[in-house]
């Protein structure tokens, strides 16, 4: 019988993550190898701030989501054979000197048993561990949104600014702090 | 028939092997870590899947960053042999690994690093590659130097190499740092020592292999990284 191997300790990404690792186009999930993903193109942008409201520059945001049909491009999804071949579901952005990030993607469909959503993670200097949260489009029944106290659920709902444009701000600490998950 | 296990089970973390979030002596940590308790959530397919084809979105850079011929980086040439495993000890093959480090004088190529230490024109310090079938990769580089942390307060980072890995699912994503054995600064580093368990800290330190005939010009270090998750083979219908 194999012994259990203990997961390696996390550490901060620090202030020196190479800028070239935020590849041109890494924040555009709507295009893969020159081909357009199926579905409704949307943009998501927001600001990331620390406790005193200071915007955080050089912070890394990564997202993971289902395609327009609610399918994840991963063999654990029973429907993955039908996943959009032109949609990877993953993207990366870095915040600018205003603390702002931006993604282009498509509006995800509802995966089985879930409301449409996008998984977020943030990494920066001063975060010893990756922080994970989930963005929703509407307050629908969902087991992950349901794990958030009612009074804080609104903080995970993106704000529609105009058709196809959503704002999702992330406050790491303090008043109206974004709910993060222990996983 | 699909022969690889595709379902990943995520177990609760072993907290003593993971760092504290707020670290005394690391001034940014109290401003940036949540005040509210982190929320428990039921794992769903969304968190138990993840990007397996990151290399389609980012450009691989290879794992040989010490330079060649006339353009060799200055410093102690090292080969770093790393294996990436899951919690069963099974190899995590084909996953993207991003590596970055300071040069041998302790200077990063980054707009945030305006330290006095010299830039080495032949050393950029960034490698990006994919693990092989056995979950292994090899990095040819120079040993990074130590450097003082800003704001200046007597804290120096020991020589270390940063690693970012994806693994099989969203919850297996890992950003970590690897240290070198026998470095006196290891015992004083706020980041390494934020991990409470001594054995877990020891696992963040690479091992020096006994020098051998090949490679004749480089020291060889070995290291092991364990990503979260165990594979479960689904029952066949």
Interface residues (C-beta under 8 A of the other chain):
Chain A: X2 X3 X4 X5 X6 X7 X8 X9 X10 X11 X12 X13 X14 X15 X16 X17 X18 X19 X20 X21 X23 X25 X26 X32 X33 X50 X51 X52 X54 X56 X58 X62 X64 X66 X72 X73 X74 X75 X76 X77 X88 X89 X90 X91 X92 X111 X112 X113 X114 X117 X119 X121 X123 X124 X125 X126 X127 X128 X129 X130 X131 X132 X134 X143 X144 X147 X148 X152 X172 X173 X174 X177 X178 X179 X180 X181 X182 X183
Chain B: X2 X4 X6 X7 X8 X10 X13 X14 X17 X18 X19 X20 X21 X23 X26 X28 X29 X30 X31 X32 X33 X34 X35 X36 X37 X38 X39 X40 X41 X42 X43 X44 X45 X46 X47 X48 X49 X50 X51 X52 X53 X54 X56 X57 X58 X59 X85 X86 X87 X88 X89 X98 X100 X102 X108 X109 X110 X111 X112 X113 X124 X125 X126 X128 X162 X164 X169 X170 X171 X173 X174 X175 X176 X177 X191 X192 X194 X195 X200 X201 X203 X204 X224 X225 X226 X227 X228
